[in-house]
Amino acid sequence: MDFVAAAADLRAFVFDIPLKSRFDIKSMAGNIIPAIATTNAVIAGLIVMEALKVLNGEFHKCKTTYLPKYPNPRKRLLVTCALAPPNPKCYVCSPKPEAAVKLNVNTITVGTLQEKVLKGHFGMVAPDVEIEDGKGTILLSSEEGETDGGGDW
């Protein structure tokens, strides 16, 4: 608790916020854990409600739930709306979540493919690439040790 109080006071000092006593900081920190637990429970409940609809095949009943900054005119804190249809240009939302890419294998490196094409153009965070050679050869993997390639590309 001493470290938390010291760090809080240092941060307050840096940003010109009035300093608090150790007791004040302890009571503020003590309110954070129950708030996080309550928030997690509410979100988990919302997820389970939507999951039950999916498991029952009632996809048309699924909703997106928002928590607006202020309650809406009907005094609702949680606001629901119909799901947006999948974006046909989205590689994840499409019925077949994959993309075929033609490359000049004589000039491109695996590193360029990963950094400029997959991460840069497609916006992938941890790309996976499999070569369609009939053997299921994995060129890039987001899982450690799945490829036998090493360091410099």
Protein Blocks (a to p, Z undefined) as FASTA:
>chain_A
ZZmmmmmmmmmmmnopacddfklmmmmmmmmmmmmmmmmmmmmmmmmmmmmmmmnopaml
pccddddfbdcfkopabdcdddddddfkbmklpmblcddddddfklpcfklmmmmmmmmm
nopabdcddddehnopafbdcbghkaccdfbZZ
